[in-house]
Amino acid sequence: MEWEDFIRKGFEDAAIKYSLNWNRKEDRKLFLEWLNTCDARGGYPLLRTSYGGKKFKRNRVFGVCYGGERLDKYTYPILGLGECVWIENVPQHVIKRIEEETDSYEWLKKLLDNPGNPGGGEGMRKTTEVLRKIAERIRPDVVQLTSSLKNVIEAHEEALMTLGEDIDSLRDDVAELKKDVHDLKEELKKETDYEKLKRKIEAIKRDHKNIDELSKIMADLAKGRYDVTESEKRVLMDLIRETMMKI
């Protein structure tokens, strides 16, 4: 299981047990009161519809009250960010707007507080009542799970970042090495043809044998059938002409 999938599964396991339901009027009121409570305590509500690039199931939205005053009795420390809430069956058009408008959720409060709207409510409950009802949906095993996730992430985050940088650097080195090897093979191939022809011509010049091959070598050089540079080609042609004149 991928690391992101593991974390998301932990989140959604909690949501299955403790999520508010948009389709229930009293749960929508609780969600509105949670938003207002977060603001009243000097916090900032952050809403997420996905993790690791994958949407939460059942049109769920995950909310965290970031910062502000905390009430220890009802604290839900998801990764240390603050008290949180789940709500599922959120309409698709609401999810889309949550994803697009992250600077403020005042529009969402108005939507939830409108009695003629499916997200309407009848006002705020007391802060302690809101937190109590949210806390009733939380179990110690969820708190323990999220605390463990936080510890694992903090322990491995720096190592994973360093590993990623090392892998990228290694990929670059391998690519450069492959290019160097290719260039070296090409260079060796050129030198091999040149040296081979040069030795052959010098052997004919020395032994006075296979003289008829000189014309064939010259013709092949002219047609570009050997992998030699222009300067090497001129040297070989001059060597062939010199050999023909001395034989």
GROMACS elastic network, one bead per residue, 0.5 to 0.9 nm:
[ bonds ]
;  ai    aj funct       b0    kb
    1     4     6  0.84076   500
    1     5     6  0.64173   500
    1     6     6  0.64178   500
    2     5     6  0.51791   500
    2     6     6  0.62574   500
    2     7     6  0.88847   500
    3     6     6  0.50482   500
    3     7     6  0.64146   500
    3     8     6  0.86601   500
    4     7     6  0.52481   500
    4     8     6  0.61256   500
    4     9     6  0.85503   500
    4    51     6  0.74877   500
    4    52     6  0.57108   500
    5     8     6  0.50497   500
    5     9     6  0.59934   500
    5    10     6  0.86132   500
    5    51     6  0.85128   500
    5    52     6  0.75923   500
    5    54     6  0.89373   500
    6     9     6  0.51796   500
    6    10     6  0.64126   500
    6    11     6  0.88717   500
    7    10     6  0.51300   500
    7    11     6  0.64280   500
    7    12     6  0.87893   500
    7    51     6  0.84600   500
    7   146     6  0.89568   500
    7   149     6  0.74141   500
    8    11     6  0.50421   500
    8    12     6  0.61720   500
    8    13     6  0.85193   500
    8    50     6  0.85396   500
    8    51     6  0.62764   500
    8    52     6  0.77601   500
    8    54     6  0.87809   500
    8    56     6  0.80391   500
    9    12     6  0.50729   500
    9    13     6  0.59236   500
    9    14     6  0.85713   500
   10    13     6  0.51991   500
   10    14     6  0.65188   500
   10    15     6  0.87955   500
   10   142     6  0.83068   500
   10   145     6  0.73666   500
   10   146     6  0.76600   500
   10   149     6  0.87105   500
   11    14     6  0.53328   500
   11    15     6  0.63579   500
   11    16     6  0.89474   500
   11    62     6  0.87582   500
   11   142     6  0.88473   500
   11   146     6  0.82095   500
   12    16     6  0.61100   500
   12    17     6  0.87549   500
   12    56     6  0.73257   500
   12    57     6  0.77780   500
   12    60     6  0.89332   500
   13    16     6  0.53135   500
   13    17     6  0.68651   500
   13    18     6  0.88940   500
   13   142     6  0.84950   500
   14    17     6  0.54990   500
   14    18     6  0.60742   500
   14    19     6  0.76705   500
   14    86     6  0.85447   500
   14   138     6  0.79715   500
   14   139     6  0.87985   500
   14   142     6  0.63033   500
   15    18     6  0.52221   500
   15    20     6  0.84751   500
   15    60     6  0.81422   500
   15    62     6  0.85133   500
   15    85     6  0.86714   500
   15    86     6  0.59675   500
   15    87     6  0.78804   500
   15    88     6  0.82481   500
   16    19     6  0.61888   500
   17   137     6  0.70445   500
   17   138     6  0.80236   500
   17   139     6  0.89707   500
   18    85     6  0.83820   500
   18    86     6  0.71013   500
   18    87     6  0.87171   500
   18   134     6  0.81764   500
   18   136     6  0.82124   500
   18   138     6  0.61600   500
   18   139     6  0.86411   500
   19    60     6  0.83911   500
   19    85     6  0.72037   500
   19    87     6  0.50799   500
   19    88     6  0.64074   500
   19   137     6  0.74374   500
   20    23     6  0.89468   500
   20    24     6  0.81372   500
   20    27     6  0.55145   500
   20    28     6  0.77035   500
   20    30     6  0.81667   500
   20    31     6  0.76789   500
   20    85     6  0.77054   500
   20    86     6  0.58504   500
   20    88     6  0.62480   500
   20    89     6  0.89900   500
   20   134     6  0.85640   500
   20   137     6  0.88040   500
   21    24     6  0.55566   500
   21    25     6  0.84132   500
   21    26     6  0.87899   500
   21    27     6  0.57612   500
   21    28     6  0.71764   500
   21    86     6  0.84791   500
   21    87     6  0.53857   500
   21    88     6  0.51021   500
   21    89     6  0.62389   500
   21    90     6  0.79044   500
   22    25     6  0.71991   500
   22    26     6  0.88210   500
   22    27     6  0.63070   500
   22    28     6  0.54820   500
   22    31     6  0.85851   500
   22    87     6  0.63249   500
   22    88     6  0.59627   500
   22    89     6  0.55065   500
   22    90     6  0.55976   500
   22    91     6  0.81851   500
   22   118     6  0.86366   500
   22   119     6  0.74894   500
   23    26     6  0.89792   500
   23    27     6  0.77835   500
   23    28     6  0.75860   500
   23    88     6  0.84113   500
   23    89     6  0.66905   500
   23    90     6  0.79479   500
   23   118     6  0.80608   500
   23   119     6  0.85423   500
   24    27     6  0.53126   500
   24    28     6  0.64006   500
   24    29     6  0.88294   500
   25    28     6  0.51855   500
   25    29     6  0.63629   500
   25    30     6  0.87459   500
   25   118     6  0.81708   500
   25   119     6  0.76905   500
   25   120     6  0.76817   500
   25   121     6  0.72534   500
   26    29     6  0.50337   500
   26    30     6  0.62557   500
   26    31     6  0.87107   500
   26   121     6  0.79249   500
   27    31     6  0.61725   500
   27    32     6  0.86255   500
   27    87     6  0.81818   500
   28    31     6  0.50195   500
   28    32     6  0.62611   500
   28    33     6  0.86134   500
   28    87     6  0.84853   500
   28   112     6  0.67493   500
   28   118     6  0.88565   500
   28   119     6  0.62388   500
   28   120     6  0.72548   500
   28   121     6  0.68664   500
   29    32     6  0.51039   500
   29    33     6  0.61491   500
   29    34     6  0.85298   500
   29   112     6  0.71803   500
   29   113     6  0.78677   500
   29   119     6  0.82128   500
   29   120     6  0.73895   500
   29   121     6  0.50691   500
   29   122     6  0.72557   500
   29   123     6  0.75297   500
   29   124     6  0.74522   500
   29   125     6  0.84412   500
   30    33     6  0.50135   500
   30    34     6  0.60279   500
   30    35     6  0.86887   500
   30   121     6  0.88091   500
   30   124     6  0.82193   500
   30   125     6  0.80195   500
   30   130     6  0.63453   500
   30   133     6  0.81662   500
   30   134     6  0.81219   500
   31    35     6  0.63914   500
   31    36     6  0.87754   500
   31    85     6  0.78602   500
   31    86     6  0.87258   500
   31    87     6  0.76167   500
   31   112     6  0.83092   500
   31   130     6  0.87649   500
   32    35     6  0.52080   500
   32    36     6  0.63513   500
   32    37     6  0.85430   500
   32   108     6  0.83050   500
   32   109     6  0.61024   500
   32   112     6  0.61548   500
   32   113     6  0.73099   500
   32   119     6  0.89859   500
   32   120     6  0.88788   500
   32   121     6  0.75950   500
   32   123     6  0.84716   500
   32   124     6  0.75118   500
   33    36     6  0.50341   500
   33    37     6  0.58140   500
   33    38     6  0.84485   500
   33   109     6  0.89818   500
   33   123     6  0.79432   500
   33   124     6  0.53650   500
   33   125     6  0.65109   500
   33   126     6  0.83187   500
   33   127     6  0.77453   500
   33   130     6  0.65542   500
   34    37     6  0.50074   500
   34    38     6  0.61373   500
   34    39     6  0.87037   500
   34    45     6  0.88958   500
   34    65     6  0.86809   500
   34    84     6  0.87683   500
   34    85     6  0.79704   500
   34   127     6  0.82477   500
   34   130     6  0.65604   500
   34   131     6  0.77220   500
   34   134     6  0.86849   500
   35    38     6  0.52985   500
   35    39     6  0.64997   500
   35    40     6  0.87447   500
   35    44     6  0.86252   500
   35    45     6  0.64792   500
   35    63     6  0.88307   500
   35    65     6  0.80812   500
   35   105     6  0.84319   500
   35   109     6  0.75332   500
   36    39     6  0.51510   500
   36    40     6  0.60485   500
   36    41     6  0.86562   500
   36   109     6  0.80583   500
   36   124     6  0.78749   500
   36   127     6  0.89662   500
   37    41     6  0.62106   500
   37    42     6  0.87837   500
   37    43     6  0.85130   500
   37   124     6  0.88600   500
   37   126     6  0.87155   500
   37   127     6  0.61185   500
   37   130     6  0.80270   500
   37   131     6  0.87510   500
   38    41     6  0.53531   500
   38    42     6  0.66104   500
   38    43     6  0.50640   500
   38    44     6  0.63239   500
   38    45     6  0.63342   500
   38    64     6  0.89266   500
   38    65     6  0.56895   500
   38    66     6  0.81310   500
   38    67     6  0.87581   500
   38    68     6  0.74520   500
   38    69     6  0.86281   500
   38    83     6  0.86769   500
   39    42     6  0.52340   500
   39    43     6  0.51894   500
   39    44     6  0.60668   500
   39    45     6  0.73457   500
   39    65     6  0.83907   500
   39    68     6  0.81551   500
   40    43     6  0.72901   500
   40    68     6  0.86576   500
   41    44     6  0.89237   500
   41    67     6  0.87182   500
   41    68     6  0.53977   500
   41    69     6  0.52627   500
   41    70     6  0.77825   500
   42    67     6  0.71482   500
   42    69     6  0.64521   500
   43    65     6  0.58357   500
   43    66     6  0.54354   500
   43    69     6  0.70766   500
   43    82     6  0.89728   500
   44    64     6  0.81435   500
   44    65     6  0.55237   500
   44    66     6  0.50962   500
   44    67     6  0.65169   500
   44    68     6  0.74501   500
   45    63     6  0.65847   500
   45    64     6  0.56580   500
   45    66     6  0.60065   500
   45    67     6  0.88484   500
   45    84     6  0.88531   500
   45   104     6  0.87640   500
   45   105     6  0.81048   500
   46    62     6  0.82256   500
   46    63     6  0.55606   500
   46    64     6  0.52148   500
   46    65     6  0.63130   500
   46    66     6  0.68650   500
   46   102     6  0.78302   500
   46   105     6  0.89871   500
   47    61     6  0.65485   500
   47    62     6  0.56065   500
   47    64     6  0.65321   500
   47    65     6  0.88737   500
   47    98     6  0.71562   500
   47    99     6  0.83185   500
   47   102     6  0.79688   500
   48    51     6  0.76629   500
   48    56     6  0.89075   500
   48    60     6  0.87270   500
   48    61     6  0.56923   500
   48    62     6  0.51396   500
   48    63     6  0.63869   500
   48    64     6  0.85366   500
   48    98     6  0.78628   500
   48    99     6  0.75043   500
   49    54     6  0.85614   500
   49    55     6  0.59005   500
   49    56     6  0.60212   500
   49    59     6  0.77208   500
   49    60     6  0.64144   500
   49    62     6  0.64064   500
   49    63     6  0.89948   500
   49    95     6  0.69612   500
   49    98     6  0.79831   500
   49    99     6  0.72462   500
   50    53     6  0.62186   500
   50    54     6  0.52618   500
   50    56     6  0.51137   500
   50    57     6  0.88139   500
   50    60     6  0.84734   500
   50    61     6  0.78398   500
   50    62     6  0.82941   500
   51    54     6  0.55339   500
   51    55     6  0.65676   500
   51    56     6  0.72350   500
   52    55     6  0.84230   500
   55    59     6  0.78899   500
   55    60     6  0.82362   500
   56    59     6  0.63946   500
   56    60     6  0.55588   500
   56    61     6  0.73213   500
   56    62     6  0.86617   500
   57    60     6  0.60045   500
   57    88     6  0.83876   500
   58    88     6  0.60148   500
   58    89     6  0.58259   500
   58    90     6  0.82034   500
   59    87     6  0.84564   500
   59    88     6  0.55172   500
   59    89     6  0.50040   500
   59    90     6  0.54414   500
   59    91     6  0.72833   500
   59    92     6  0.72952   500
   59    95     6  0.76899   500
   60    86     6  0.69364   500
   60    87     6  0.56256   500
   60    89     6  0.61867   500
   60    90     6  0.63403   500
   60    95     6  0.86247   500
   61    85     6  0.84060   500
   61    86     6  0.59004   500
   61    87     6  0.54659   500
   61    88     6  0.62693   500
   61    89     6  0.86940   500
   61    90     6  0.72628   500
   61    95     6  0.76768   500
   62    84     6  0.73477   500
   62    85     6  0.60615   500
   62    87     6  0.67645   500
   62    88     6  0.87950   500
   63    83     6  0.84229   500
   63    84     6  0.52879   500
   63    85     6  0.51267   500
   63    86     6  0.62710   500
   63    87     6  0.83000   500
   64    78     6  0.79677   500
   64    81     6  0.68518   500
   64    82     6  0.61402   500
   64    83     6  0.58551   500
   64    85     6  0.66453   500
   65    68     6  0.78048   500
   65    81     6  0.71687   500
   65    82     6  0.53642   500
   65    83     6  0.54309   500
   65    84     6  0.59978   500
   65    85     6  0.86964   500
   66    81     6  0.54828   500
   66    82     6  0.54188   500
   66    83     6  0.76566   500
   66    84     6  0.88453   500
   67    70     6  0.80468   500
   67    81     6  0.70575   500
   67    82     6  0.65423   500
   68    82     6  0.85097   500
   70    73     6  0.89247   500
   70    74     6  0.83940   500
   70    75     6  0.69069   500
   70    82     6  0.75090   500
   70    83     6  0.78045   500
   71    74     6  0.57871   500
   71    75     6  0.59550   500
   71    83     6  0.88274   500
   71   131     6  0.86987   500
   72    76     6  0.85889   500
   73   131     6  0.88754   500
   73   132     6  0.87616   500
   73   135     6  0.86442   500
   74    83     6  0.77574   500
   74   128     6  0.88243   500
   74   131     6  0.59307   500
   74   132     6  0.66329   500
   74   134     6  0.79977   500
   74   135     6  0.56560   500
   75    82     6  0.70516   500
   75    83     6  0.53619   500
   75    84     6  0.83314   500
   75   131     6  0.84746   500
   75   135     6  0.77883   500
   76    80     6  0.85850   500
   76    81     6  0.89522   500
   76    82     6  0.64475   500
   76    84     6  0.61151   500
   76    85     6  0.86933   500
   76   135     6  0.77130   500
   76   138     6  0.78027   500
   76   142     6  0.89732   500
   76   143     6  0.66888   500
   77    81     6  0.63151   500
   77    82     6  0.52240   500
   77    83     6  0.59163   500
   77    84     6  0.77035   500
   77   143     6  0.68586   500
   77   146     6  0.73243   500
   77   147     6  0.72497   500
   78    81     6  0.59104   500
   78    82     6  0.64015   500
   78    83     6  0.71471   500
   78    84     6  0.71074   500
   78   143     6  0.74566   500
   78   146     6  0.55369   500
   78   147     6  0.70218   500
   78   149     6  0.89063   500
   78   150     6  0.79548   500
   79    82     6  0.79050   500
   79   146     6  0.61532   500
   79   147     6  0.63787   500
   79   148     6  0.87945   500
   79   149     6  0.71862   500
   79   151     6  0.85016   500
   80    83     6  0.87266   500
   80   146     6  0.87907   500
   80   147     6  0.78730   500
   80   150     6  0.74557   500
   81    84     6  0.84982   500
   84   134     6  0.85667   500
   85   134     6  0.70964   500
   87    90     6  0.70975   500
   88    91     6  0.89827   500
   89    92     6  0.86201   500
   90    93     6  0.84971   500
   90    94     6  0.66971   500
   90    95     6  0.66476   500
   91    94     6  0.53384   500
   91    95     6  0.64237   500
   91    96     6  0.88173   500
   92    95     6  0.50397   500
   92    96     6  0.61785   500
   92    97     6  0.86979   500
   93    96     6  0.50943   500
   93    97     6  0.63355   500
   93    98     6  0.86919   500
   94    97     6  0.51754   500
   94    98     6  0.61587   500
   94    99     6  0.87054   500
   94   108     6  0.81719   500
   95    98     6  0.50515   500
   95    99     6  0.63127   500
   95   100     6  0.87391   500
   96    99     6  0.52413   500
   96   100     6  0.63467   500
   96   101     6  0.86944   500
   97   101     6  0.57681   500
   97   102     6  0.85256   500
   98   101     6  0.54618   500
   98   102     6  0.63947   500
   98   105     6  0.78758   500
   98   108     6  0.83006   500
   99   102     6  0.65773   500
  101   104     6  0.67276   500
  101   105     6  0.75736   500
  102   105     6  0.71550   500
  104   107     6  0.76158   500
  104   108     6  0.86908   500
  105   108     6  0.51254   500
  105   109     6  0.64807   500
  105   110     6  0.88390   500
  106   109     6  0.50667   500
  106   110     6  0.63306   500
  106   111     6  0.86210   500
  107   110     6  0.51710   500
  107   111     6  0.62051   500
  107   112     6  0.87334   500
  108   112     6  0.61644   500
  108   113     6  0.84742   500
  108   119     6  0.86282   500
  109   112     6  0.51299   500
  109   113     6  0.59500   500
  109   114     6  0.85635   500
  109   119     6  0.89055   500
  109   120     6  0.88734   500
  110   113     6  0.50205   500
  110   114     6  0.60708   500
  110   119     6  0.87747   500
  110   120     6  0.80406   500
  111   114     6  0.55089   500
  111   115     6  0.87856   500
  111   117     6  0.66999   500
  111   118     6  0.81358   500
  111   119     6  0.56292   500
  111   120     6  0.61772   500
  111   121     6  0.87831   500
  112   115     6  0.78623   500
  112   117     6  0.72732   500
  112   118     6  0.75564   500
  112   121     6  0.56718   500
  112   122     6  0.89874   500
  113   116     6  0.88733   500
  113   117     6  0.80846   500
  113   119     6  0.69286   500
  113   122     6  0.64451   500
  113   123     6  0.67389   500
  114   117     6  0.53477   500
  114   118     6  0.81261   500
  114   119     6  0.68836   500
  114   121     6  0.62042   500
  114   122     6  0.79461   500
  115   118     6  0.77137   500
  115   119     6  0.77053   500
  115   121     6  0.56620   500
  115   122     6  0.67280   500
  116   119     6  0.83106   500
  116   120     6  0.63777   500
  117   121     6  0.86379   500
  118   121     6  0.88804   500
  121   124     6  0.82034   500
  124   127     6  0.83920   500
  124   130     6  0.88405   500
  125   128     6  0.83772   500
  125   129     6  0.65693   500
  125   130     6  0.65232   500
  126   129     6  0.53580   500
  126   130     6  0.64353   500
  126   131     6  0.88984   500
  127   130     6  0.52289   500
  127   131     6  0.63493   500
  127   132     6  0.85804   500
  128   131     6  0.52643   500
  128   132     6  0.60167   500
  128   133     6  0.87233   500
  129   132     6  0.50289   500
  129   133     6  0.62616   500
  129   134     6  0.86444   500
  130   133     6  0.54714   500
  130   134     6  0.63500   500
  130   135     6  0.86042   500
  131   134     6  0.51478   500
  131   135     6  0.59499   500
  131   136     6  0.86063   500
  132   135     6  0.50604   500
  132   136     6  0.62744   500
  133   136     6  0.51408   500
  133   137     6  0.71015   500
  134   137     6  0.56380   500
  134   138     6  0.71774   500
  135   138     6  0.51760   500
  135   139     6  0.81605   500
  136   139     6  0.77962   500
  138   141     6  0.85159   500
  138   142     6  0.68545   500
  138   143     6  0.77175   500
  139   142     6  0.55314   500
  139   143     6  0.67520   500
  139   144     6  0.89027   500
  140   143     6  0.50864   500
  140   144     6  0.61176   500
  140   145     6  0.85544   500
  141   144     6  0.50019   500
  141   145     6  0.60609   500
  141   146     6  0.86849   500
  142   146     6  0.62093   500
  142   147     6  0.84761   500
  143   146     6  0.53362   500
  143   147     6  0.61067   500
  143   148     6  0.85847   500
  144   147     6  0.51058   500
  144   148     6  0.61119   500
  144   149     6  0.86075   500
  145   148     6  0.51354   500
  145   149     6  0.62063   500
  145   150     6  0.87016   500
  146   150     6  0.62358   500
  146   151     6  0.87537   500
  147   150     6  0.51310   500
  147   151     6  0.64378   500
  147   152     6  0.88209   500
  148   151     6  0.51251   500
  148   152     6  0.62383   500
  148   153     6  0.86111   500
  149   152     6  0.51491   500
  149   153     6  0.60991   500
  149   154     6  0.85893   500
  150   153     6  0.52270   500
  150   154     6  0.61910   500
  150   155     6  0.85913   500
  151   154     6  0.52629   500
  151   155     6  0.61245   500
  151   156     6  0.87192   500
  152   155     6  0.51369   500
  152   156     6  0.62077   500
  152   157     6  0.82294   500
  153   156     6  0.53911   500
  153   157     6  0.55056   500
  153   158     6  0.89703   500
  154   157     6  0.54897   500
  154   158     6  0.76584   500
  155   158     6  0.73682   500
  155   159     6  0.79033   500
  156   159     6  0.51942   500
  156   160     6  0.59906   500
  156   161     6  0.85857   500
  157   160     6  0.52638   500
  157   161     6  0.62775   500
  157   162     6  0.87459   500
  158   161     6  0.51603   500
  158   162     6  0.62393   500
  158   163     6  0.85817   500
  159   162     6  0.51764   500
  159   163     6  0.60751   500
  159   164     6  0.86145   500
  160   163     6  0.50027   500
  160   164     6  0.61480   500
  160   165     6  0.87281   500
  161   164     6  0.51740   500
  161   165     6  0.64474   500
  161   166     6  0.87912   500
  162   165     6  0.51815   500
  162   166     6  0.62428   500
  162   167     6  0.86964   500
  163   166     6  0.50576   500
  163   167     6  0.61682   500
  163   168     6  0.86824   500
  164   167     6  0.51791   500
  164   168     6  0.63237   500
  164   169     6  0.87033   500
  165   168     6  0.52081   500
  165   169     6  0.62439   500
  165   170     6  0.86389   500
  166   169     6  0.51026   500
  166   170     6  0.60925   500
  166   171     6  0.86390   500
  167   170     6  0.50167   500
  167   171     6  0.61710   500
  167   172     6  0.87210   500
  168   171     6  0.51808   500
  168   172     6  0.64604   500
  168   173     6  0.88160   500
  169   172     6  0.52030   500
  169   173     6  0.63300   500
  169   174     6  0.87810   500
  170   173     6  0.50135   500
  170   174     6  0.61556   500
  170   175     6  0.86019   500
  171   174     6  0.51861   500
  171   175     6  0.62263   500
  171   176     6  0.86696   500
  172   175     6  0.51950   500
  172   176     6  0.62322   500
  172   177     6  0.86286   500
  173   176     6  0.51471   500
  173   177     6  0.61197   500
  173   178     6  0.86763   500
  174   177     6  0.50135   500
  174   178     6  0.61747   500
  174   179     6  0.86718   500
  175   178     6  0.52187   500
  175   179     6  0.64079   500
  175   180     6  0.87906   500
  176   179     6  0.51659   500
  176   180     6  0.62857   500
  176   181     6  0.87543   500
  177   180     6  0.50307   500
  177   181     6  0.61693   500
  177   182     6  0.85874   500
  178   181     6  0.51405   500
  178   182     6  0.61767   500
  178   183     6  0.86257   500
  179   182     6  0.51336   500
  179   183     6  0.61732   500
  179   184     6  0.85795   500
  180   183     6  0.51273   500
  180   184     6  0.61041   500
  180   185     6  0.86694   500
  181   184     6  0.50479   500
  181   185     6  0.62017   500
  181   186     6  0.86663   500
  182   185     6  0.52180   500
  182   186     6  0.63306   500
  182   187     6  0.86994   500
  183   186     6  0.51680   500
  183   187     6  0.62274   500
  183   188     6  0.86916   500
  184   187     6  0.50440   500
  184   188     6  0.61155   500
  184   189     6  0.85389   500
  185   188     6  0.51037   500
  185   189     6  0.61092   500
  185   190     6  0.87234   500
  186   189     6  0.51282   500
  186   190     6  0.64343   500
  186   191     6  0.88629   500
  187   190     6  0.52479   500
  187   191     6  0.63962   500
  187   192     6  0.86931   500
  188   191     6  0.51518   500
  188   192     6  0.60776   500
  188   193     6  0.88357   500
  189   192     6  0.51529   500
  189   193     6  0.65249   500
  189   194     6  0.88421   500
  189   227     6  0.74626   500
  189   228     6  0.88036   500
  190   193     6  0.55206   500
  190   194     6  0.64448   500
  190   195     6  0.87191   500
  190   226     6  0.85049   500
  190   227     6  0.54800   500
  190   228     6  0.54013   500
  190   229     6  0.75793   500
  191   194     6  0.52032   500
  191   195     6  0.59919   500
  191   196     6  0.83647   500
  191   227     6  0.85927   500
  191   228     6  0.74496   500
  192   195     6  0.52534   500
  192   196     6  0.58970   500
  192   197     6  0.85644   500
  192   227     6  0.88910   500
  192   228     6  0.89755   500
  193   196     6  0.51526   500
  193   197     6  0.62051   500
  193   198     6  0.85250   500
  193   226     6  0.65801   500
  193   227     6  0.62883   500
  193   228     6  0.66030   500
  194   197     6  0.53934   500
  194   198     6  0.60935   500
  194   199     6  0.86532   500
  194   226     6  0.81851   500
  194   227     6  0.78123   500
  194   228     6  0.60323   500
  194   229     6  0.85960   500
  194   232     6  0.67151   500
  194   233     6  0.80448   500
  194   236     6  0.80127   500
  195   198     6  0.50515   500
  195   199     6  0.61084   500
  195   200     6  0.85419   500
  196   199     6  0.53505   500
  196   200     6  0.62511   500
  196   201     6  0.87698   500
  197   200     6  0.50438   500
  197   201     6  0.61413   500
  197   202     6  0.85472   500
  197   217     6  0.80937   500
  197   236     6  0.75595   500
  198   201     6  0.52817   500
  198   202     6  0.61632   500
  198   203     6  0.85663   500
  198   235     6  0.88662   500
  198   236     6  0.65274   500
  198   239     6  0.80382   500
  199   202     6  0.51359   500
  199   203     6  0.60590   500
  199   204     6  0.87172   500
  200   203     6  0.50922   500
  200   204     6  0.63815   500
  200   205     6  0.87179   500
  201   204     6  0.51709   500
  201   205     6  0.62468   500
  201   206     6  0.86336   500
  201   213     6  0.88301   500
  201   214     6  0.71907   500
  201   217     6  0.88230   500
  201   236     6  0.81831   500
  201   239     6  0.73355   500
  201   240     6  0.66242   500
  201   243     6  0.76974   500
  202   206     6  0.60585   500
  202   207     6  0.85386   500
  202   239     6  0.80938   500
  202   240     6  0.87532   500
  202   243     6  0.79846   500
  203   206     6  0.50440   500
  203   207     6  0.58863   500
  203   208     6  0.78610   500
  203   209     6  0.80171   500
  204   207     6  0.53079   500
  204   208     6  0.51747   500
  204   209     6  0.53309   500
  204   210     6  0.62755   500
  204   211     6  0.62407   500
  204   213     6  0.86589   500
  204   214     6  0.82088   500
  204   243     6  0.78846   500
  205   208     6  0.55496   500
  205   209     6  0.78354   500
  205   211     6  0.81861   500
  205   240     6  0.86903   500
  205   242     6  0.88503   500
  205   243     6  0.54126   500
  205   244     6  0.80498   500
  205   246     6  0.77967   500
  205   247     6  0.70850   500
  206   209     6  0.82632   500
  206   243     6  0.89430   500
  207   210     6  0.86917   500
  208   211     6  0.65040   500
  208   247     6  0.67441   500
  209   212     6  0.84647   500
  210   213     6  0.56860   500
  210   214     6  0.78293   500
  211   214     6  0.57902   500
  211   215     6  0.81424   500
  211   244     6  0.81004   500
  211   247     6  0.83321   500
  212   215     6  0.60305   500
  212   216     6  0.72417   500
  213   216     6  0.50841   500
  213   217     6  0.61335   500
  213   218     6  0.85584   500
  214   217     6  0.51420   500
  214   218     6  0.61350   500
  214   219     6  0.86081   500
  214   240     6  0.64383   500
  214   241     6  0.88143   500
  214   243     6  0.86330   500
  214   244     6  0.79140   500
  215   218     6  0.50811   500
  215   219     6  0.61300   500
  215   220     6  0.85926   500
  215   240     6  0.84032   500
  216   219     6  0.50840   500
  216   220     6  0.61110   500
  216   221     6  0.85222   500
  217   220     6  0.51243   500
  217   221     6  0.60823   500
  217   222     6  0.85776   500
  217   237     6  0.89557   500
  217   240     6  0.85223   500
  218   221     6  0.51160   500
  218   222     6  0.62119   500
  218   223     6  0.87180   500
  218   236     6  0.83767   500
  218   237     6  0.65750   500
  218   240     6  0.73312   500
  219   222     6  0.50776   500
  219   223     6  0.62810   500
  219   224     6  0.87395   500
  219   225     6  0.89632   500
  220   223     6  0.50345   500
  220   224     6  0.62307   500
  220   225     6  0.53810   500
  220   226     6  0.71043   500
  221   224     6  0.51104   500
  221   225     6  0.59960   500
  221   226     6  0.61495   500
  221   228     6  0.86858   500
  221   233     6  0.68969   500
  221   236     6  0.86039   500
  221   237     6  0.80064   500
  222   225     6  0.78162   500
  222   233     6  0.85522   500
  223   226     6  0.83749   500
  224   227     6  0.72843   500
  224   228     6  0.82955   500
  225   228     6  0.89404   500
  226   233     6  0.89071   500
  228   231     6  0.81382   500
  228   232     6  0.59711   500
  228   233     6  0.61967   500
  229   232     6  0.51486   500
  229   233     6  0.60810   500
  229   234     6  0.87303   500
  230   234     6  0.62863   500
  230   235     6  0.87327   500
  231   234     6  0.52160   500
  231   235     6  0.64058   500
  231   236     6  0.88032   500
  232   235     6  0.50995   500
  232   236     6  0.62555   500
  232   237     6  0.86527   500
  233   236     6  0.51932   500
  233   237     6  0.61698   500
  233   238     6  0.86457   500
  234   237     6  0.50925   500
  234   238     6  0.61205   500
  234   239     6  0.85091   500
  235   238     6  0.52416   500
  235   239     6  0.61646   500
  235   240     6  0.87361   500
  236   240     6  0.61819   500
  236   241     6  0.86930   500
  237   240     6  0.51116   500
  237   241     6  0.62808   500
  237   242     6  0.86020   500
  238   241     6  0.51886   500
  238   242     6  0.61085   500
  238   243     6  0.85795   500
  239   242     6  0.51072   500
  239   243     6  0.61364   500
  239   244     6  0.87092   500
  240   243     6  0.50934   500
  240   244     6  0.62229   500
  240   245     6  0.87284   500
  241   244     6  0.51665   500
  241   245     6  0.63312   500
  241   246     6  0.88628   500
  242   245     6  0.52945   500
  242   246     6  0.64937   500
  242   247     6  0.89066   500
  243   246     6  0.52754   500
  243   247     6  0.62286   500
  244   247     6  0.54103   500
